[in-house]
Amino acid sequence: MASDTAAPAAEPRLLVEEAVERLRDLIIQGELAPGVKLNERVLCVRLRTSRTPVREAIKYLASEGLVELLPNRGAIVTPVTATTVREMFVVLGALEALAGELACANASDADIAEIRALHYQMLAHHARGELAPYFRCNQEIHLRLVGCSGNATLVNTYRALNGHVRRARYMANLSHARWDHAVQEHQQILDALARRDSAALPALLRSHLSNKMLVVLEALAQQTG
C-alpha cells in the first residue's frame, strides 16, 4: 500500500529532476548563452515537458547561481563576467586547497579508490573527445575530494559557490590545449592524494583552479573584444 500511495508524488519529482538536469546541461554547455532570457513556453517544447517542471527547474537553478530571477521580468541565464570569475575562482581555489589538506588526513582508502575509478572514467571520456560526460566526471571528482575533508560546512560552502561558476569551469575545457593540461593536472592531484601529501595537494588544487581561471578570462576577453 505504501508504494502505491507514494507513486503519484514520485512522478512529479522525477519530472522536475529531469528538467533540472537537462536545463543545467543546456546552460553549462553554452546552448543557452549567458544573459539569454528563459522563455518557459519555448523550454517546455525543448525539454518535452509541462510548464510546472520547467518553472521548478528555473527556481532550482537560480539557487545554484546558473539562473538569475528578475523581478517582474522572468529569468535569464546568469551572465559570466570577468570580475565574478576572478572573485569566485580565488575563493574556490582556497576552499579546494583547504579541502585537499584535510582530505590527506581524513580520506579512507575506499574514498581514494573511488576517486581513482572516476579519474580513469574521466580519462576514457577525454580520449574519446566526449567533453560533456568528461565534465560530469571532473566535477564529481572535485566534489568527492572536497567531501573527503570531513568538514560539512566546507562542503556546503563549496557546493553553493561552485554552482555559480560551473559554466565558467566548462568553458575552460573548450580549449583543447587547456583540456589536455587539465588531465595532466588531475593525474598529479590523484597521485598527491594517494600519497596523502598535505603539502603538495593543496598547492596543486590551487594552481589547477588558477589555470582554469586564466583560460576563462581569456575566453571572455575574446568574446567582448
N, C-alpha and C positions, 0 to 999 in steps of 0.2 A: 504493500500500500504506500509506503513511504516513497519508493522510487516513482510510483505513478503520479503522486501529487507534486513531486519535485520537477518532473519533466517539463511542464509548461513554463516554469520560471527559468529553467536552464536554457531553453532555446533562445529567448531574447538576449540573455547574457552572451551566448556564443555568437550571435549576430553582431553584437556590439564589439566583442573582442576581435572578430574577423575584420570588421570595418576599421577598427583602430590600427590593426596590423597593416592592412592594405593601404590606408591613408598615410600612415607613418612611412611606409616604403616609398610612396609617391613623392613625399616631401624630401626624404633623405636622399633619394636617388636623383633629385632635381627635376622630376617630371612636373612637379608643381613648384615653380620658382619662388624664391623669397620675395615677399611683397604682393604676391598674387592673391586676389580675393577668392575666398572659397564659396562657390555657389552650390547650395545644398541640392538643388534640382539636378544640376549637372553631375554632381558627385553621386547622387542616387543612381543615375544611369551608368556611370563609370564603374561604380562598385557593385552594381546589380543588387541593390538592397533598398529598403524603405528609408523614409526621412528620419525616423526616430534613431536608428543605429548611427546614421551619419551625424546627427546633432550630438549624440553622446560621444562619438569618436572625436569630434571637433573640441568638445569640452575637455575630454581627457588629454588630448594632445596639447591643449593650452596649458594644462598643469605640468606638462613635460617641457614647455617652452618652445615647441615647434610651431605652435599656432598662437596668434595674438587676437584676442577678442576686443573689438572696437565698440564702444557704447553706441547703440542705435545704428550701427553701420555694418553689422555682421562680423566676419572673421577673415583674417589674412594669414598667409604663411609668414612667420616671423622673419623680418629682414636680418641678414647676416652682415654686420658692419665690422670694419677693422678694429674699432675701439672695443666692441664686445668680444671679438676673437682674442685680442691681446689680454684683456682683463680676465676672461674666463679660462684661457689656456694656462695662464700663470697660476691661477688658483688650483686648477685641475692637476697641474704638474706637482704642486706642493702636496696635494691630497694623495696622489698616487705614490709620491716618494715616501710619505709617512706610512701609507698602507704597505708598501714594499718592505720597509724596515720592520714593521710589526709582523708581516707575513713570514719573514725569515724565522721568527721565534714561534709563531702560532700555527703555521700551516702544518697539517698532518701529511704523512707520506701519501695517503689516499688523495688528499687535495692536490698535491703536486702531480700525481699520476693523472688526475682528471684534466688538469690544465695542459699537461703534455699531450694527452689524447686530442684535446681541442686544437692544440698547436699543429699537430700532424694533419688534422682535418682541414685546418686553415691553409696549410701548405699545398694540399691537394687542390683546393679551390684556386689558389694563386697560380699553380702550374697550368690549370685549365683556363685561366683568364676569367674566372667567374667572380666578378667584383662584389655583387650583392651578397651571395652566401659567404664569401670571404669576410665581408664586413661584419656579418652577423656573428661569425666565429670570433673575429677580432674583438668585438665588443663584449662577447661572453667571457673571453679570456681576461680582459681588463676588470670586468665585474667580479669574476671568480677570485682574481688576485686581491682586489680590494676587500672582498668578503673574507679572505683568509686573515685579514688584520685582526679579526675577532672584536672589532670595535663597531657597535651598531650605529653610533652617532656619526662616525666617519662614513660608514656605508650609506646611510640615508642622505647625508650631505652630498656625497659624491654622485649618487644616483640622480638627485634633483638637479645638480649643476650639469652633469653630463648630458641630460636630456636637452639642454639648451644649445649644446654645441655638437650634437650628433651629426647634423647636416654638414657642419664645417669639417668634422673628422672624416666624413665620407669624401668630401671634396679633395682632401689631401691625397687620397689614393687615385684620383683621376690622372695624376702624373705617373706615368709608368716607371720613371726613374725613382720617384719617391716611394712608389708601391714596392719595388724591389728592395729598396733600402729599408723600408719598414719591416719587411720579412726578416732581414738580417738582424735588425734591432730586436725583434721578438725572439729570435734564437738566443741572443745574448741575455735577454731578460729571463728566459726559461732556464738557461744554464746557471745564472746567478741565483735564481730561486732554488734550484736543485742543490746548489752548494750552500744554501742559506747564508749567502754573503750579504750581510746587513749594511755593508759599506758600498758595495758595487750596485746592488739592485736599486736603491733609491736614486742614485746618480743616473743609471740607465733609463729609468722611468721618466725622470725629469727631462733628460735630454731627448727622449722619444717624443714627448709632448711638445717640447720646444721646436723640434724639427718639423713636426706637423703644423705648428702654428705658422712658421715661416712660409711653408708651401701654400697654406690657405691665404695668408696675407698677400702673397704674390699673385695668386689667382684672383683675389678680389681687386687688386690694383689693375690687373689686365682687363677685368670686366668694366671697371669705372673709367679706365683710361681710353 
